[in-house]
């Protein structure tokens, strides 16, 4: 009989078995194929990937875009995965460790479900760029000046001195960074925060983004993060 048979299991063995039991109880395999954003504990987004081959509490991460801040890892790194389950119609947040597994493939281990919610939570990158708004479907309406406070693949937070309503739709023009091209996207107000001195912050979701437009936003976010680290 081995040493662990005589004196019990090691802490690592107990941790792995507990992680597997949680994964089986939570039925994480329904998230196989889900697109996820991979972020670090310090708030940086590493990459966007597909969660594939999910079995128990193990899976693979295959990059879904051309950009990444991940490099070869000698040791596993704890990360957060954010995605949206079309089966459950909910945002999903998981935690796991990742390690390199050859070119363009990352092993995700010890997957644990942290949260399900109705909010499509995406990684948001802070910015402070000028922008313009024009109501969708309305003619001869003056263009409105605004400021872009943060950006994600799913939407943006904008600030303006003009009052609007939840559900209002706009065409938004703005640079995401000083050296980036102007983007033009349709968006809809989903949240309103009224600030002092007649200022309003609007949480907006993007409407009908193409894959090329999503990729463009992601590449700008990755570039902004690289510049922030240099």
C-alpha positions as CSV (number, residue, x, y, z in Angstrom):
1,X,0.0,0.0,0.0
2,X,1.4,3.4,-0.9
3,X,2.1,6.2,1.4
4,X,-1.1,8.1,0.6
5,X,-3.1,4.9,1.2
6,X,-1.7,4.8,4.7
7,X,-1.8,8.4,5.7
8,X,-4.5,9.9,3.4
9,X,-4.4,12.0,0.2
10,X,-2.2,14.9,-0.4
11,X,-3.7,18.5,-0.4
12,X,-3.2,18.7,-4.1
13,X,-5.1,15.4,-4.7
14,X,-7.9,16.5,-2.4
15,X,-8.1,19.9,-4.2
16,X,-8.3,18.2,-7.7
17,X,-11.0,15.7,-6.6
18,X,-13.0,18.5,-5.0
19,X,-12.7,20.5,-8.2
20,X,-13.9,17.6,-10.3
21,X,-16.9,17.0,-8.0
22,X,-17.9,20.6,-8.3
23,X,-17.6,20.5,-12.0
24,X,-19.7,17.3,-12.3
25,X,-22.4,18.7,-10.0
26,X,-22.5,22.0,-12.0
27,X,-22.6,20.2,-15.4
28,X,-20.1,22.5,-17.0
29,X,-20.1,20.6,-20.2
30,X,-23.0,22.6,-21.5
31,X,-20.5,25.5,-21.9
32,X,-18.3,23.5,-24.3
33,X,-18.0,25.6,-27.5
34,X,-18.8,28.9,-25.7
35,X,-16.8,32.0,-26.7
36,X,-15.1,33.5,-23.7
37,X,-12.9,36.4,-22.7
38,X,-9.9,35.4,-20.7
39,X,-8.8,38.0,-18.1
40,X,-6.2,38.0,-15.4
41,X,-6.6,38.9,-11.7
42,X,-5.2,42.4,-12.3
43,X,-7.9,43.2,-14.8
44,X,-6.2,42.6,-18.2
45,X,-7.8,40.7,-21.0
46,X,-5.4,38.0,-22.3
47,X,-7.4,36.7,-25.3
48,X,-10.7,35.7,-26.7
49,X,-11.1,32.0,-27.2
50,X,-13.5,29.1,-27.7
51,X,-13.9,26.7,-24.7
52,X,-13.6,23.3,-26.4
53,X,-13.3,19.6,-25.4
54,X,-14.8,20.3,-21.9
55,X,-14.8,17.2,-19.7
56,X,-15.4,17.5,-16.0
57,X,-13.2,20.4,-14.9
58,X,-10.8,20.4,-17.8
59,X,-11.0,22.0,-21.3
60,X,-9.0,23.6,-24.0
61,X,-8.9,27.2,-25.0
62,X,-8.6,27.8,-28.7
63,X,-8.1,31.5,-29.7
64,X,-11.1,32.9,-31.6
65,X,-9.3,36.1,-32.8
66,X,-5.9,37.1,-34.1
67,X,-4.9,39.0,-31.0
68,X,-3.5,37.8,-27.7
69,X,-1.5,38.9,-24.7
70,X,-0.7,35.4,-23.6
71,X,2.9,34.1,-24.1
72,X,4.3,30.7,-23.2
73,X,3.7,30.0,-19.6
74,X,6.0,27.8,-17.5
75,X,3.6,27.7,-14.6
76,X,-0.2,27.6,-14.6
77,X,-1.9,31.0,-14.2
78,X,-5.2,31.7,-12.5
79,X,-7.7,33.5,-14.9
80,X,-11.4,34.4,-15.2
81,X,-13.5,33.3,-18.2
82,X,-16.4,35.5,-19.2
83,X,-18.9,34.2,-21.7
84,X,-22.5,34.1,-22.7
85,X,-24.5,30.8,-22.8
86,X,-27.0,30.8,-25.6
87,X,-28.6,27.7,-24.0
88,X,-29.3,29.3,-20.7
89,X,-29.6,32.9,-22.0
90,X,-27.3,34.1,-19.3
91,X,-23.8,35.5,-18.8
92,X,-21.4,33.0,-17.3
93,X,-18.3,33.6,-15.2
94,X,-15.8,30.8,-14.6
95,X,-12.4,30.6,-12.9
96,X,-9.6,28.2,-13.8
97,X,-5.9,27.9,-14.3
98,X,-4.4,27.9,-17.8
99,X,-1.1,26.6,-19.1
100,X,0.6,26.3,-22.5
101,X,-0.2,23.2,-24.6
102,X,1.6,23.9,-27.8
103,X,0.9,26.4,-30.6
104,X,-2.4,28.3,-30.3
105,X,-3.8,25.9,-27.7
106,X,-4.1,26.4,-24.0
107,X,-5.2,23.9,-21.3
108,X,-7.8,25.1,-18.9
109,X,-7.8,23.1,-15.6
110,X,-9.8,23.2,-12.3
111,X,-12.8,25.0,-13.9
112,X,-15.2,26.3,-11.4
113,X,-18.5,28.1,-12.1
114,X,-18.5,31.5,-10.2
115,X,-21.7,33.2,-11.4
116,X,-24.6,33.1,-13.8
117,X,-26.5,36.3,-14.4
118,X,-28.8,38.1,-16.9
119,X,-26.2,40.8,-17.5
120,X,-24.0,40.3,-20.6
121,X,-20.8,41.2,-18.7
122,X,-17.8,41.9,-21.0
123,X,-14.3,43.0,-20.3
124,X,-14.3,46.9,-20.4
125,X,-11.3,49.0,-21.3
126,X,-11.3,52.5,-19.8
127,X,-10.8,55.4,-22.2
128,X,-11.6,59.1,-22.5
129,X,-12.1,60.0,-26.1
130,X,-14.4,62.5,-27.7
131,X,-17.3,61.2,-29.8
132,X,-20.5,62.1,-31.6
133,X,-24.1,60.8,-31.4
134,X,-26.9,60.9,-33.9
135,X,-30.4,59.4,-33.2
136,X,-31.2,56.4,-35.5
137,X,-34.1,56.9,-37.8
138,X,-34.5,60.6,-37.3
139,X,-33.7,63.2,-39.9
140,X,-32.5,66.8,-39.5
141,X,-31.5,66.3,-35.8
142,X,-28.3,68.0,-34.7
143,X,-25.3,65.7,-34.0
144,X,-24.5,65.6,-30.3
145,X,-21.1,65.8,-28.7
146,X,-20.2,63.1,-26.1
147,X,-17.3,61.4,-24.4
148,X,-16.5,57.7,-24.5
149,X,-15.6,56.5,-21.0
150,X,-15.1,52.8,-21.6
151,X,-15.4,50.2,-24.4
152,X,-16.0,46.5,-24.8
153,X,-17.0,44.1,-27.6
154,X,-20.6,44.3,-26.3
155,X,-21.0,48.0,-25.8
156,X,-19.7,51.3,-24.3
157,X,-20.3,53.8,-21.6
158,X,-20.7,57.4,-22.9
159,X,-21.1,60.7,-21.1
160,X,-23.1,63.7,-22.3
161,X,-25.0,66.6,-21.0
162,X,-28.3,65.8,-22.8
163,X,-31.0,63.6,-21.2
164,X,-32.0,60.5,-23.1
165,X,-34.2,57.4,-22.3
166,X,-33.5,53.7,-21.9
167,X,-34.2,52.1,-25.3
168,X,-33.1,55.1,-27.4
169,X,-30.9,54.1,-30.3
170,X,-28.0,56.1,-31.8
171,X,-25.2,56.0,-34.3
172,X,-21.9,56.5,-32.4
173,X,-18.7,57.9,-33.9
174,X,-15.5,57.9,-31.9
175,X,-11.9,57.0,-31.8
176,X,-11.1,54.3,-29.2
177,X,-7.5,55.5,-28.8
178,X,-5.6,58.6,-30.1
179,X,-3.9,56.7,-32.9
180,X,-6.8,54.5,-33.9
181,X,-9.3,55.1,-36.7
182,X,-12.8,56.4,-36.1
183,X,-15.3,53.6,-35.5
184,X,-19.0,54.0,-36.4
185,X,-21.5,51.7,-34.6
186,X,-25.2,51.6,-33.8
187,X,-26.0,51.4,-30.1
188,X,-28.9,51.4,-27.7
189,X,-29.1,52.8,-24.2
190,X,-29.7,50.1,-21.5
191,X,-28.6,51.9,-18.3
192,X,-28.6,55.5,-17.1
193,X,-26.6,57.1,-14.3
194,X,-27.3,60.8,-13.6
195,X,-24.2,62.7,-12.4
196,X,-23.8,66.2,-10.9
197,X,-24.0,69.4,-12.9
198,X,-26.3,68.1,-15.5
199,X,-24.1,65.2,-16.7
200,X,-25.4,61.8,-17.7
201,X,-23.6,58.5,-18.2
202,X,-25.3,56.0,-20.5
203,X,-24.5,52.3,-20.6
204,X,-25.0,51.3,-24.3
205,X,-25.0,47.9,-26.1
206,X,-23.9,47.7,-29.6
207,X,-26.4,46.6,-32.3
208,X,-25.6,44.1,-35.1
209,X,-21.8,44.1,-34.9
210,X,-20.2,42.0,-37.6
211,X,-17.4,39.7,-36.7
212,X,-14.9,42.0,-38.5
213,X,-16.1,44.9,-36.4
214,X,-15.8,42.8,-33.2
215,X,-12.3,41.8,-34.2
216,X,-11.4,45.5,-34.9
217,X,-12.5,46.5,-31.4
218,X,-10.6,43.7,-29.8
219,X,-7.4,44.5,-31.6
220,X,-7.7,48.1,-30.4
221,X,-8.3,47.0,-26.8
222,X,-5.3,44.6,-27.0
223,X,-3.1,47.5,-28.4
224,X,-4.3,49.9,-25.6
225,X,-3.3,47.3,-23.0
226,X,0.1,46.8,-24.5
227,X,0.7,50.5,-24.5
228,X,-0.4,50.7,-20.9
229,X,2.2,48.1,-19.9
230,X,5.1,49.7,-21.8
